[in-house]
Amino acid sequence: MIFIGFAHVSINDTNEYSLWNVEGTVVFKGKAGFGAGSKIAVGKNAELTFGQNFLITASQKSLVLKKYILEMVVCFHGIFW
């Protein structure tokens, strides 16, 4: 199951919007959760893979232009690959 925009983080503005802009490929190898304000962008011909039990709490931003695999990350912000 994939959750996008959940608001269980008390320090984040729950009115912040989430963005999902994918032109390439996204692979989920298990459950994943993205908190309120999370933004994912995957460019054309790029690939982003999420491992099992992947969780980002809030306001995370990721831009993938080639290929990246995320196994398990909790609460990181403003990371670009």
Secondary structure, 3 states (H helix, E strand, C coil): CEEEEECCCCCCCCCCCCEEEECCEEEECCCEEEECCCEEEECCCCEEEECCCEEECCCCEEEECCEEEECCCCCCCCCCC
